[in-house]
């Protein structure tokens, strides 16, 4: 069962990707996300599900583990740089909760719990 924190993280990332795609790649003939943004969204959701920090998950910018593939990491940074400033106006509660989540203390996950896997 997912925690509220993880569900909120997924919702925030989903909205950011949707905002970016709509504003940058909008094609009226194609409803929803473009293929590239859909691929990024699927990768982001998978990475959140497999986060070694589980309930203590920090925001990605504060995370010591880079679990996104190199190309996906560059794409999600671009999305967040674009959508982040717009979140306060369009989704102020999610934006504020994301800021609060950014203050979480981060402790490295225990190797006994299965270790940290990068880019898998």
C-alpha positions in Angstrom: 0.0 0.0 0.0 1.3 3.4 -1.0 1.7 6.2 1.6 0.1 9.6 1.2 3.5 11.0 0.8 4.3 8.7 -2.2 0.9 9.3 -3.8 1.4 13.1 -3.4 4.9 12.8 -5.0 3.5 10.9 -7.9 0.7 13.4 -8.4 3.2 16.4 -8.2 5.5 14.8 -10.8 2.6 13.8 -13.0 1.2 17.4 -13.0 4.6 18.8 -13.7 5.1 16.5 -16.7 1.6 17.3 -18.0 2.1 21.1 -17.7 5.4 20.8 -19.5 4.0 18.6 -22.3 0.9 20.7 -22.8 2.9 24.0 -23.0 5.9 22.7 -25.0 4.5 19.9 -27.2 0.8 20.6 -27.4 -0.6 18.8 -30.5 -4.4 19.2 -30.7 -4.6 16.0 -32.7 -3.0 14.0 -29.9 -4.8 14.1 -26.5 -2.7 13.5 -23.4 1.0 13.2 -23.2 3.2 13.0 -26.3 5.3 9.8 -26.6 8.4 11.3 -25.1 6.6 12.7 -22.1 4.7 9.5 -21.6 7.9 7.6 -21.5 9.4 10.0 -19.0 6.2 9.8 -16.9 6.4 6.0 -16.8 10.1 6.1 -15.9 9.4 8.6 -13.1 6.5 6.5 -11.6 8.7 3.4 -11.7 11.6 5.2 -10.0 9.3 6.6 -7.3 7.9 3.0 -6.7 11.4 1.6 -6.4 12.8 4.4 -4.2 15.2 2.9 -1.6 14.1 5.5 0.9 10.5 4.4 0.9 8.4 6.5 3.4 11.4 8.7 4.1 11.7 9.7 0.4 13.3 13.1 0.0 12.5 15.3 -3.0 14.6 14.3 -6.0 16.8 17.4 -5.9 17.8 16.6 -2.3 18.3 12.9 -2.9 21.9 11.5 -2.6 20.9 8.6 -5.0 20.5 9.3 -8.7 18.2 6.6 -9.7 17.0 8.0 -13.1 18.8 7.0 -16.2 21.1 9.7 -17.4 19.0 10.8 -20.3 15.8 10.7 -18.2 17.5 12.7 -15.5 18.2 15.5 -17.9 14.7 15.4 -19.2 13.1 15.5 -15.7 15.3 18.4 -14.7 14.1 20.3 -17.8 10.5 19.5 -16.9 11.0 20.6 -13.3 12.8 23.8 -14.2 9.9 24.7 -16.5 7.0 23.6 -14.3 8.4 24.2 -10.9 7.9 28.0 -10.9 4.4 27.6 -12.4 3.3 25.2 -9.8 2.7 28.0 -7.2 0.2 29.7 -9.4 -1.5 26.6 -10.8 -1.3 24.1 -7.9 -0.3 26.1 -4.8 -1.0 23.4 -2.2 1.0 20.7 -4.0 3.8 23.2 -4.6 3.9 24.2 -0.9 3.8 20.5 0.2 6.7 19.9 -2.2 8.7 22.7 -0.6 7.9 21.3 2.9 9.0 17.8 1.7 12.3 19.4 0.6 13.2 20.0 4.2 13.2 16.3 5.0 16.4 15.0 6.5 18.0 12.4 4.3 19.7 9.3 5.6 21.3 6.8 3.3 19.2 3.6 3.0 20.6 0.5 4.7 22.3 -2.0 2.4 20.7 -4.7 4.5 17.3 -3.6 3.0 18.5 -4.7 -0.4 20.9 -1.9 -1.1 20.8 1.0 -3.4 20.4 0.4 -7.1 21.3 3.0 -9.6 19.6 3.5 -12.9 17.9 0.1 -12.9 
